[in-house]
């Protein structure tokens, strides 16, 4: 269902039985909420100094060789909104070792 590199790959799936608009029962599958790692538990690959107009996908591509893994950098910095990490130049952000979820 999800790409192997997705942040949701290892999140458990649940099933619930609900009535649809016609009154028929149907099964709905959904992912449980993804738990964020505890603060400072992810090993750091490198700390990166954000430059003006730098984008998180480019930073992630540089260090993790995959721009779609930006969420790992967000997790390592305990940030829910990716743009927070690069909106201010001069900020030091942690880039975690790749593949640790």
C-alpha positions as CSV (number, residue, x, y, z in Angstrom):
1,X,0.0,0.0,0.0
2,X,2.8,2.4,0.8
3,X,6.2,2.8,-0.7
4,X,8.9,1.0,1.3
5,X,10.5,4.4,2.1
6,X,7.3,5.9,3.4
7,X,7.0,7.1,7.0
8,X,3.8,4.9,7.2
9,X,5.3,1.6,6.0
10,X,5.7,0.2,9.5
11,X,2.6,1.8,11.0
12,X,0.0,-0.9,11.9
13,X,-3.2,-1.2,10.0
14,X,-6.6,-1.5,11.8
15,X,-10.0,-2.5,10.4
16,X,-13.4,-1.3,11.6
17,X,-16.9,-2.3,10.4
18,X,-19.2,0.6,9.6
19,X,-22.6,1.1,7.9
20,X,-22.4,2.9,4.5
21,X,-25.1,5.3,3.2
22,X,-27.4,2.5,2.2
23,X,-27.2,0.8,5.6
24,X,-24.9,-2.0,4.4
25,X,-22.0,-3.1,6.6
26,X,-18.6,-2.7,5.1
27,X,-15.0,-3.0,6.4
28,X,-12.8,0.0,6.4
29,X,-9.0,-0.4,6.8
30,X,-6.9,2.5,8.2
31,X,-3.5,3.2,9.5
32,X,-3.0,4.0,13.2
33,X,-1.4,7.2,14.2
34,X,2.3,7.3,13.5
35,X,4.2,7.8,16.7
36,X,7.0,10.3,16.6
37,X,10.4,9.2,18.0
38,X,11.3,10.6,21.4
39,X,13.4,13.8,21.4
40,X,17.1,13.2,20.9
41,X,16.8,9.4,20.3
42,X,17.7,9.4,16.6
43,X,21.5,9.1,15.8
44,X,22.7,12.2,13.9
45,X,24.5,11.8,10.6
46,X,25.4,15.4,10.3
47,X,24.3,18.9,11.5
48,X,23.6,21.2,8.6
49,X,23.6,25.0,8.7
50,X,20.6,26.3,6.7
51,X,21.5,28.9,4.0
52,X,19.2,31.5,2.6
53,X,16.5,30.1,0.3
54,X,17.6,26.5,0.9
55,X,15.0,23.8,0.6
56,X,14.5,20.8,2.8
57,X,14.1,18.4,-0.1
58,X,17.5,19.5,-1.5
59,X,19.1,19.1,1.9
60,X,17.6,15.6,2.3
61,X,18.7,14.6,-1.3
62,X,22.3,15.8,-0.5
63,X,22.7,13.8,2.7
64,X,20.2,10.9,2.4
65,X,20.2,10.6,-1.4
66,X,16.4,10.8,-1.5
67,X,14.4,14.1,-1.3
68,X,11.3,12.3,-0.2
69,X,12.9,11.3,3.1
70,X,12.5,14.9,4.4
71,X,10.2,13.6,7.1
72,X,13.2,11.9,8.8
73,X,14.8,15.3,9.2
74,X,11.6,16.6,10.6
75,X,11.4,13.8,13.1
76,X,15.0,14.2,14.1
77,X,14.4,17.9,14.8
78,X,11.0,17.3,16.4
79,X,9.2,19.5,13.8
80,X,5.8,18.9,12.4
81,X,5.8,21.5,9.6
82,X,8.8,20.9,7.3
83,X,9.0,24.6,6.2
84,X,9.9,25.5,9.8
85,X,13.4,24.0,9.3
86,X,14.4,26.2,6.4
87,X,12.4,29.4,6.9
88,X,15.3,31.1,8.8
89,X,18.9,31.0,7.5
90,X,21.5,30.2,10.0
91,X,19.5,27.5,11.8
92,X,21.4,24.4,12.6
93,X,19.4,21.2,11.8
94,X,20.1,17.6,12.5
95,X,20.1,15.1,9.7
96,X,19.6,11.6,11.1
97,X,21.3,8.4,9.9
98,X,19.2,7.2,7.0
99,X,16.7,4.3,7.4
100,X,16.1,4.6,11.1
101,X,12.4,4.7,11.9
